[in-house]
């Protein structure tokens, strides 16, 4: 769906983006993750043909976005950070206007509108004036205008900005539903939004992509399987025997008891190498039951901070 090659955007002498190269497949939901000013919005605006790149190339659906921007715009639905709403129009009239602005006939818009209103939960307010709507409903109208012309690519810039917790959950679900029929790009610095709605992350720092992959892939790359969580049913010798076995495993540097419940110990273990096989061997050999052995789940917040603030060299190239 998207092929970006050595893409750059400059404002005078200031570099806002690039050079960046990446590809996004049809049907993917990809999140652009980064601090404010990192280049997320610039990247999305270039992909939506709202900005012309200073250098490099980008193709959307096989069409060159620099040579044929109008053709690309027909394939793209764009929700900027501030939705482009006409406050004195009703929701229905505004969506009709948005559809005809994108080349749809009056009949095509009329047939499409019920489907759009249902997808964005706006059916009950279609005759309301946009100015009278809450912020959450206005954000839904912004999504509705982005999908009215059935675009292949949906670009959402900070779609949960300013929403309350209930509205955030509703927006997440809406995005998950839209994934069934659109390739989706979402930018956010609110980490759970990316984790909850996207298949893959592109982490941006100072205009450059510093990591790409799923949350699990980024976690794995940073942790290298050296922190694990164990659930153990103690055998002879009880808890002390379990701790002694775990601490004796080759490479183990720290063993802490996280919890004790119903005769099961939960342990957090750090090691200088991947000690999972050795831990299992020594514990089972000591007569203890290993009920669970997992990598410790590195929280996305920690990964994000390490990547966007440049505190790690474990970045992966964009794919």
N, C-alpha and C positions, 0 to 999 in steps of 0.2 A: 504493500500500500504506500509506503514512504521510503524513499532512498535519498538520504542527505549525504553529500560528499564535500568535505572541507568547507562547510558552511560558515560564513562570517557575517557579522553586522557591526558596523562602526557608526558612531555619531561624532563626526569630526575626528579628533584624535583619540577619542575614547572608544575602546573596544568593549562592546556589550555582550558579544557572543562569538565563540569560535577561536580557531577552526574546530568544528565538530563534524563527525561522520557517524551515521547510524542507519539502521534499517528497521522498519516496523512492518510486521506481516499483517495481512488482512485478517480481521477478526480478533486481533489482540487488544487488550486494554493495558496501556502503558502509562506510568506515572512519572512526571518530571518533578524531582524532589530537590529542594535547595532552599537556602536562606533567601530573605528578601534581597533583591539586587544581584542575585547569582546569574541571571540570564534566562530564567524559566519563561517569563512572559514574552521576552523577545523571541525565543525559539518558537513558541506557539504562534505568535503573530506572523512570523515568517512562513510557517507551515500553512497558516490560514490565508496567505496572500494578503494580509493586512499591512505587511512591511516587505519591502524589496531587499533581498540580501545584498551586502556589499561585495561579497565574493563567494565562490563555490556554487554548487548546484543542488537543487532539490526537485525530485519528481514525486508527484502524488497520483496514484493510480496509473502510473506510466506516463503522465503528462508533465512536461517541464513547466515548473511554476513561474519561472522568469519569462520564458517565451510566450506562455499561454496562461496568464493568471486568471482570466475570466473563465476559461474552461475548468481550471482547478477549483475556483470558487463554487462552481455548480456542484462539485463533489464534496464540499466541506460545509459543515455546520459549526459556527463559532459562537461560543459564549464568553465574551470578555469578562474581566474581573467586575466591571460595572455593567450590568445588562443594558443593552441599547433599547430602552423602552420609551414609548410615547405615552406620557402619563394621563393625558386627557382622552385617550381612546378606550373603548371597552376591550376586554381580553380577546373576544372573538374578532372584532374589527381589526385589532392590531395584528393578530395572527394571519388574518386574510390579507392584510397589507404586506406582511413579511413574505408570505408565499408568492404573491403577485410580483413583488420586488425581485424575487429570484426566478421569474420567468414562468411561473405556473399560471394556467388559465383560471378564470373564476370558478369554472366547474370542477377543475382538479382540486382547487383549494377547498371548495365546499365538500367534496367527497373525502378529503384527507382530514379535515378539521376534527371530526368526532374521534378519530383514532389518536390524533395528537393530544387532544384534551384528556382522553382516558389515560394515555401513557404518562402524562405529567400531573394527573389528579387535579385537573382544572375545570372539569365539566360543570361543577356547581357554581363556578364564578365566571363563566364565559360571558355573561352580560354585565359584569361589574366593571366600573372604571378602574383602570390600572392604578391610578393615584390612591384609591381607597384600599388597596390591598396591603397586607402585611409584607414585611421584607421577605419572609419565606415564600409567599405566593408570587411575589415579583421575581424571585429567583427561578421559580418553576416556569413562569412566563418566558424568562430568558432562555431556558432549556427548550421550551416549546418552539420558539422562533428559530432555534438552531436546527431542529429536526423536521420542521414542517415540509421541506422540499425533499425528504428522504435522502439525505447525504450519505455517502459511503463512510466518510470520516467525520467524527464528532470531536471537536476541540473545546475543552472546558477549562477555563482559567480560574482557579480558586472557587469551585462551585459551592462550597459550604461556608464561604466567608460570611460572617455575621449571623449565621443561623443558630437557633437554640438547639439543645441536645435532641429533642424530639424531631425537629426539622432536619438535623444532620443525619439521623437514622433513616428518615424518609428519603433524603437525597441519595444516600448510599444505595438504598434499595432500587431507586430509580435508575441509577447508573448501572447497577448490576443487570437490571432488566434490559437496558439499552444495549448492553454488550452482545445481546443475542442477534442484533441486526446492524450493528455499527462497529467499525474500528474506532477506539476511543483513546484520546490523549487527555490526561488530567494533570494540571500542575497544582502543587500544594506545598506548604511548609508545615501543614498539620499532618503529622505522620500517620495516625490511624486511618485517615482518609485514603491514603495511598495503599496501605496494607490491606484495607477492607475491600477495595474496589478494583485493584489492578493486578494483572498477571505478572508484570515485570516492572522494574524500576530503572530509570536513568537518573543518576545523581549528578547534579550540576554544581560546580564551584568556580567562581570567578570566570564565568562564561565557557568553561570547559566541562566535558563529561568525564568525571573521575571514577565512575563505577557503573556497571550495568549488570542486571541479572535479577532473579527472583529474590525475595527476602531470605529464603533458605540458602540460596547460593552465596549471598553476601555474608550471611551469618557463618556459613561453613568456611568461607575463605578467611574470615577474620579469626575464627576460633581454632581452626585446624584440628578439631575434635579433641582438644586438650582439656576441656571442662565437661564433666559428665555428671548426670544425676542417676543415682542407684536406689532401687528399693530392694531391701534384703530381709528375708525371714531368718533370724538368727538360729543357728543350731547349738551344739554344745558350747558352753562358755558364754553364751548370750552376747550382749552388746559389746562388751570389751573384746571378745574374741573376733567379732566382725571388724571392729576398728583396727585391731592389731593386724589382721589379714590385709585389709585395704591399704594400710600405711606401709606394709611390707612389699606391696606390688612395685615392680620396677618402674621408676620414673615418677611415681606419685609424690607430690610436694605438699599437699594439704588435703585433709579429710575432715569435714564438719558434719555434724548431725543436724539435718534440717527439721525433722519431725519424728515423733514416735507415736504410732497409732495402731491399735488392734494387733499388736505383736509384730509390726513391720517397721523397720528403720528406713528413713529416707536420708541418703547421704549426698552431699555435694563434694565432688572430688576434682582437684586440679592436678595436672601432671605436666612434666616437661616434654612429653611426647604423647602419641596416641596410646593410652593405656587401657583401652576398653577390653581387649582380648585378655590381657594379663590380669586385670581386675576380676574378670569372670572366672578365669582359671583358678586363681588363688582362693577366691571365696567359695566356689563349688568344691575345690579340693579340701577346704577347711570344714566342709560339712554344712555350709550355709546355702539357703535357697536364694538365687538371684531372680527376683520377680520382674524387674525392669531395669534397663540400662540405656540411657539416651544421652545425646549431646545436650549440654545445658543450652537452653534457648536464649541466645543473645538478643535482648530486646531491640526492636527496630530503632527506638530512640537513641540507644547507645551507638548503634551502627551509623546512624545518621550524623550524630555529632562528630564521630571519629572521621567520617568521610568529608563532610562539608567544611570542617574546620582544619582539615589537612593533618590529622593526627595519626594517620596510618598510611603505609605504603602498599596496602593489600588491594589496591584498586584493580578492577577488571576492565578490559577494553570493551567498548560499545559493540554490540552485535545487532 
